[in-house]
Amino acid sequence: MINTKALSIGYVKHTKQTVVQSDLHLQIAPAEMLAIIGPNGCGKSTLLRTLSGLQAPLKGSVLVNAKELEKLSMQEKASLFALVLTEPVQINYCTVSQLVSMGRYPHTGRFGRLSPEDHLKVEEALERVHLGNFADRPLAELSDGERQRAMVAKALAQDTPLIFLDEPTAHLDLSNKVELMVLLRDLARDTGKTVLLSTHELELALHLSDRVWLMKPQAGGIVKGTPSELLATQSLQDVFKNDLFGFEPETGRVHIF
């Protein structure tokens, strides 16, 4: 679905260009959960934002279904992928249902009116994330975990083949982290959607993801493979070098020395 060719990512400030990663040749396949992991500052969020079109590549190209991402219209992008960012949602006087309904706007035409089918999609998305009984509840009354599930429901209501999530568990406690990651895995398996997420939850990513992109620091590139492949080659230990901990080779569990 998505391919990159000689992709360089980073940012420009006051005409100065900073390259975070370069010469990336990546591929995202349908119906998989793919996790981007790596140390702070390696470019996880930058890569996700570049692949979703929120920022332009420094060099190279991103192809979506063989078309250049930069040449796609906003409507075309909205039909291909939904995006859930790290920042907590702060919308006053908005109910859960109203938030999730925003995901349907790419499908509603120029007047933005929801059809019976749109309402059904919203209801199905809410049920999928176990918020069916929260439809009329104000967002301000939700916990962090519930609010994040509402954002996932909005992405589901958008009904795109790709869902991108930047640190979706960043503000959650352990129970909600696990619940959300399992939910995302099940979405990929049950609906055929591709879920691409960046995360610091290494153990959860290794247990639940189909594939992993392990980003090296200092523009060191990306190691790609299944969780078992990364564990077998000690790639995790090489990237997260530390005398205080290591990774169990079979389970990926962090072992404190």
C-alpha positions in Angstrom: 0.0 0.0 0.0 2.8 2.4 0.9 6.4 2.3 -0.4 9.2 4.8 0.1 12.1 5.4 -2.3 15.4 6.8 -1.0 13.4 8.7 1.6 15.1 11.3 3.9 13.1 12.7 6.8 13.8 15.6 9.1 13.0 19.2 9.5 14.0 22.7 8.3 14.4 25.6 10.7 15.6 29.0 9.5 16.8 27.5 6.2 18.9 25.0 8.1 18.1 21.4 7.2 18.4 18.7 9.9 18.3 15.1 8.6 16.9 12.6 11.1 17.0 9.5 8.9 18.0 9.0 5.2 17.8 6.6 2.3 14.9 4.7 3.7 13.3 2.0 1.5 10.2 0.9 3.4 7.0 -1.0 2.6 3.7 -1.2 4.4 1.5 -4.2 3.5 -2.3 -4.6 3.9 -3.9 -6.1 7.0 -0.9 -5.9 9.4 0.0 -4.2 12.7 3.4 -2.6 12.3 5.2 -0.9 15.2 7.9 1.8 14.9 10.2 1.6 18.0 13.5 3.2 18.9 15.2 5.6 21.3 14.1 9.1 21.8 15.1 11.4 19.0 15.6 8.7 16.4 12.7 10.0 14.3 9.7 7.9 15.0 7.1 10.7 15.0 8.9 12.4 12.1 8.6 9.3 10.0 4.9 8.8 10.9 4.1 12.4 10.0 6.0 12.2 6.7 4.3 9.0 5.7 0.9 10.5 6.5 1.6 13.7 4.6 1.7 16.1 7.5 5.3 17.1 6.6 7.2 16.9 3.4 10.2 14.6 2.8 13.6 16.2 2.7 14.4 13.9 -0.1 13.0 10.9 -2.0 9.3 10.0 -2.2 6.4 8.3 -0.5 4.2 6.3 -2.8 0.6 5.3 -1.9 -0.8 2.7 -4.2 1.9 3.7 -6.7 0.9 7.4 -6.6 3.1 10.1 -5.1 1.7 11.2 -1.7 2.5 14.8 -2.4 0.3 14.8 -5.5 -2.8 13.4 -3.8 -5.6 15.8 -2.9 -6.8 16.2 0.7 -9.9 14.2 -0.2 -7.8 11.3 -1.5 -5.6 11.3 1.6 -8.7 11.3 3.8 -10.0 8.3 2.0 -6.7 6.4 2.4 -5.6 7.0 6.0 -6.8 8.2 9.4 -4.4 9.7 11.9 -4.4 9.7 15.7 -1.8 12.0 17.2 -0.2 12.0 20.7 -1.7 15.3 22.0 -4.7 14.8 24.2 -8.0 16.0 22.7 -9.3 19.1 24.2 -12.7 20.0 22.8 -15.2 21.7 25.1 -18.9 21.0 24.8 -18.4 18.0 22.5 -19.9 14.6 23.1 -18.2 11.3 22.3 -20.6 10.7 19.4 -20.0 14.1 17.9 -16.2 13.6 18.0 -16.5 10.2 16.3 -18.9 11.6 13.7 -16.1 14.0 12.6 -14.4 10.9 11.1 -17.3 10.7 8.6 -16.9 14.2 7.1 -14.7 13.0 4.2 -17.7 10.9 3.1 -20.5 13.5 3.6 -20.1 15.8 0.6 -20.1 19.6 0.5 -22.9 20.0 3.1 -21.4 17.8 5.7 -24.7 16.1 6.6 -24.6 12.6 8.1 -26.7 10.0 6.3 -28.2 6.9 8.1 -25.2 4.9 6.8 -22.8 7.5 8.4 -24.7 7.2 11.7 -24.4 3.4 11.5 -20.6 3.7 10.9 -20.3 5.9 14.0 -22.3 3.4 16.1 -20.2 0.5 14.9 -17.0 2.3 15.6 -18.1 3.1 19.2 -19.1 -0.5 19.8 -15.8 -1.7 18.4 -13.8 0.3 21.1 -16.4 -0.6 23.8 -17.8 3.0 24.1 -21.3 2.2 22.8 -22.8 3.4 26.1 -20.7 6.6 26.1 -22.1 8.2 22.9 -23.8 11.1 24.7 -21.2 11.6 27.3 -19.1 14.9 27.1 -15.5 14.4 26.3 -14.5 16.3 29.5 -16.0 13.5 31.6 -13.8 10.8 30.0 -10.7 9.3 31.4 -7.5 9.4 29.4 -8.0 5.8 28.3 -11.6 6.4 27.3 -10.6 9.6 25.4 -7.9 7.7 23.5 -10.4 5.0 22.6 -12.8 7.6 21.3 -10.0 8.9 19.0 -9.5 5.4 17.7 -13.2 5.2 17.1 -13.1 8.4 15.1 -10.3 6.9 13.0 -12.4 3.8 12.5 -15.5 5.8 11.5 -13.4 7.4 8.8 -13.2 3.9 7.3 -9.8 4.0 5.7 -7.5 1.1 4.8 -4.7 2.7 6.9 -4.7 4.0 10.4 -1.6 5.8 11.7 -1.1 6.4 15.5 1.7 8.4 17.1 2.4 7.2 20.6 -1.2 6.1 21.2 -0.5 4.9 24.8 1.6 7.9 25.9 -0.9 9.2 28.5 -2.4 5.8 29.7 -1.9 3.6 32.7 -0.7 0.0 32.3 -4.2 -1.5 32.0 -5.3 1.0 29.4 -2.0 0.6 27.5 -2.5 -3.2 27.2 -6.2 -2.8 26.3 -5.6 -0.3 23.5 -2.7 -2.3 22.0 -4.8 -5.5 22.0 -7.6 -3.5 20.4 -5.4 -2.3 17.6 -4.0 -5.7 16.9 -7.5 -7.1 16.7 -8.5 -4.4 14.3 -5.8 -5.3 11.9 -6.7 -9.0 12.1 -10.5 -8.7 12.0 -11.0 -5.8 9.6 -8.1 -6.1 7.3 -6.9 -2.6 8.0 -3.3 -1.7 8.3 -2.3 -0.2 11.7 1.0 1.7 11.8 2.0 3.1 15.2 5.0 4.6 16.9 5.5 3.5 20.5 7.9 3.3 23.5 6.0 0.2 24.7 8.7 -2.3 23.6 7.3 -5.4 25.2 3.8 -4.8 24.0 5.0 -4.0 20.5 7.0 -7.2 20.4 4.1 -9.3 21.7 1.4 -7.9 19.5 2.9 -6.5 16.3 3.2 -8.5 13.1 6.3 -6.6 12.0 8.5 -4.0 13.6 10.7 -1.1 12.3 13.5 -0.6 14.8 15.0 2.9 14.2 18.6 3.4 15.1 19.7 6.8 16.6 21.9 9.4 14.8 20.5 8.6 11.4 21.6 5.0 11.7 18.7 3.6 9.6 16.0 1.1 10.3 16.1 -2.6 11.1 13.0 -4.3 9.7 11.6 -7.7 10.6 9.2 -9.7 12.7 9.6 -9.5 16.5 11.2 -12.9 16.6 13.7 -11.9 13.9 14.8 -8.8 15.8 15.2 -10.8 19.0 17.1 -13.6 17.3 19.6 -11.1 15.8 20.0 -9.1 19.1 19.1 -6.0 17.2 17.2 -4.6 20.1 20.1 -5.0 22.4 22.4 -3.3 19.8 20.1 -0.3 19.6 19.1 0.1 23.2 22.6 -0.4 24.6 22.7 -0.3 28.4 24.5 -2.1 31.1 21.5 -2.1 33.3 19.1 -4.2 31.3 18.8 -6.6 28.4 16.1 -8.5 26.4 15.2 -12.1 26.9 15.9 -13.7 23.5 12.6 -15.7 23.2 10.0 -13.5 24.9 11.4 -10.0 24.5 10.9 -9.3 28.1 13.2 -6.7 29.7 15.6 -8.3 32.1 17.1 -6.0 34.8 20.7 -7.0 35.6 
